[in-house]
């Protein structure tokens, strides 16, 4: 088996594992979180010419029980990212292939949306939220993603479009944003970022709309959600490299819902935070 075919075999296995962990990683506004992991991986790549970049570790995540929730939950999770020749990569955002032309990077990928549970204890270590009971669960769905970024000095400008293919979530999400790499010392790196997200009618109705049947079964009144602005997110990664192999960091961010996402009865609060700590080893 060649190195390339071995990578794709491993990638298929790892992607299956990533999707198995999807509910824990992605519920509660995790789409933004995975984009920040992707940006972090690009900003801390190994020296050029290295064929493989593999990182494994563990993370602790605190985030809302759903988009618009004022209750939070904690999860301790493993993570793994694999990058082959800075062309094929696999991580918490899925599997992607990219090309470079000078400072321009562009590519396509396969990603996922974990969906949303409609019940739970609401406890800090529990999934779901009983306040959503009657809305029905939103099932896991795969998504096809296109993205592009442009590096200008220490800034990186980028955007992406994702089309989901689930029976319930077959909507489109897109975003544009900017991040910066700011060394604070020989081993400490700060990566602030800000992104604006957009969603089409289908995605907004799935996550923020309430049809007549859902209204009759839940505590929420009927609400038709329309596409447009979805959210504004700002955050920062702080990463410290203990050695050439061991690293640790912190990610913190705040999300402000916009448009119909903010005024939906489901959105108990239109501003919420997320926090993530991690430690890992780079092979």
Steps between C-alpha positions, in 0.01 A plus 500: 500500500640841405525788749224682316259206501585432864409858583159476335429168676593659832302812413186297439537332840571829679211677328267225619635551853460877470137467393437261790622777733308767307214549747748576776716731288248686293175547691465844647650712226791275420525601136681814605721300733620264229590792272720637778668163545569501126649849517711398801636199311605715206670757722707241683613285209840329508795615286445488124605179334372274778270240346285410801364706787305290752373635833310320773378617836208578723273798548245630745211695349243725665218627279123556487258209476376641168539816295323771696508315833594661831594163649843347454646152497850356529655218300847341515595370157795361304616665180720405207607698194691362203656706222673346199733725299288801595251373240270244663387558857270336749379646826199612702364688197513188281705396199631756251730540203667829416727668249719809528586776258731748667317636805167359381377169641180336375336163514201276562407268781254266663370617836201431726229654714431301816139608527318580823327302775160613623525378858746452783562580860657837427781416743855617445618151394183402309399530138184657367260738672147428618383844392518377139267207567232475232711654224636161398862403453708629211695210358868485407572613143801507272605819326708590195718803559699739284744749652769754414741714701753766413806573714603866516788569737389366842131508400298224337174586323267213420157370427314172457169361373353171625204314352348241734328190364288368789131419486430774756799729455561550129577870535802715419738674739765750396739733677775755448763597752848612588760362741850609600810322627668701776812344658529600867835332545707218362244234600176693560258583218176703512248458217202740524221457245162638404241349265158591362268213412206473259234230460229428244129455569526121540773509763332781694162328500656172613681650800301813585157456343194345667223350287140450611553141617810594700316791657219269612747262666745748655513815713573717196262690271510452125782687328619512139875557477645651185852493363756776529747595769546219750770592751800714582779321683821630652760299684864421554734202524799513734750220434820417688758251367685336790727313258506428128241229571292595805256793493201633693255781455177678566223607266234747612233671297166679503220459247225754436201371303370721221186529288223250560740285705500775764124563507393135488311384813753217522781749562475562873811717475647651187856506638687204644857390560713193442827391661738219418830386648724240339833324528656297224801329347629555147674207332 
